[in-house]
Amino acid sequence: MATTTDVRGEPATLNNDEILRYSRHLIMPEVGMEGQQKLKAARVLCIGAGGLGSPLALYLAAAGVGTLGMVDFDVVDYTNLQRQIIHTTADVGRKKLESAGDKLKAINPFLNLRKFETKLTSENALELFRQFDIVADGTDNFATRYLVNDACVLTGKPNVYGSIFRFEGQASVFATKEGPCYRCLYPEPPPPGLVPSCAEGGVLGILPGLVGVMQATEVIKLILGKGEPLIGRLLLIDALGMKFRELKLRKNPDCPACGTHPTVTKLIDYNEFCGIRGEEKPVESSVSEIQVEELKRRLDAGEPLFVLDVREPHEYQICNIGGHLIPLGDLPKRVHELDSSREIVAHCRSGVRSAKAVAFLRQAGFRKVHNLAGGILAWADRVDPKMPKY
């Protein structure tokens, strides 16, 4: 057996089974025995076991990364299966960490898998990150991205970043000593609601595989100390045109996190920083709501309610309750189609976009307007179970 020493002074040993398993690495001069031992000695923390976390964790485990940590507190849903390839139909309803853990150990029984079934917060991030050498960010919201970035800067851990939306992706390596951090690229988060989530805007199922594999590649390059990592470079992926562009990034000396005189010296409230107060209710509390059961009762009674569907046309084709379709983005220029004297019930998929529509209509002078709480998903759950959900 061959041995080397990792950064903590602990021996990393490959047995004969591992030598056979990783033989296609070992015959590469860029990896070899020493490189494979570095991989085994490495400790990598993956934030999320979803779209990006699936290919990321699968390939890191297969490549022989010795210790892999995973942070996730979600359960597998049918809507995950189109892109989160670490989970199967049989896993629906299971905790993602349990599902992912089974697959990873099946791929590589030598893997030391550490599962953290918790939400990453300002209270636990620093303690978690200090236990690992590299952090790979597979999150899908701005609050957690800023949290991961700041925690990486404060603990001195590289942040291997990836993000996806519809047909477009990004990848980079942030928070190294010589390179910029995420705040150098995005000093401030976008206004709340400006950038829709994957649940609202969708994502091509293959795209997280493409970006997640790029993240795994960057992690392995950092461990081996080989090649040119994406430090100071932002890779932009256009899957629809299959085009790749690269933006050069510079470390900002005035960056509040990694600059010459940093002002971010501890982790903060990132929901507040991103303008999110109560993620479960990201709309104005003054918006009038109506429950799906009441809407059904009043429609059956023949009341002259005007049902306004503010989703997109392709969503309307999936399922609808017969409402008048005006997408939220078109509402300002089509508001003249609505009669302010009628009682209006606006709805979307889950109630978020329609709450914005209600707030807009109230500002435009409409008084009898309500938001359908829970949207068409609640209608499918509690009124018409035969309706497809998406």
Buried (B, 14 or more C-beta within 10 A) or exposed (E): EBEBEBEEEEEBEBEEEBBEBBEEBBEEEEBBBEBBBBBBBBBBBBBBBBBBBBBBBBBBBBBBBBBBBBBBBBBBEEEBBBBBBBBBEEBBEBBBBBBBBBBBEEBBEBBEBBBBEEEBEBEBBBEBBEBBBBBBBBBBBBBBBBBBBBBBBBBEBBBBBBBBBBBBBBBBBBBBEEBBBBBBBEEEBEEEBEEEEBEBEBBBEEBBBBBBBBBBBBBBBBBBEBEEBBBBBBBBBEBEEEEEEEEEBEBBEEBBBBBEEBEBEEBEEBBEBBBBEEEEEBBEEEBEBBBBEBBBEBBEEEEEBBBBBBBBEEBBEBBBBEBEBBBBEEBEEEBEEBEEEEBBBBBBBBBBBBBBBBBBBBEEEBEBBBBBBBBBBBBBEEBBEEBEBE
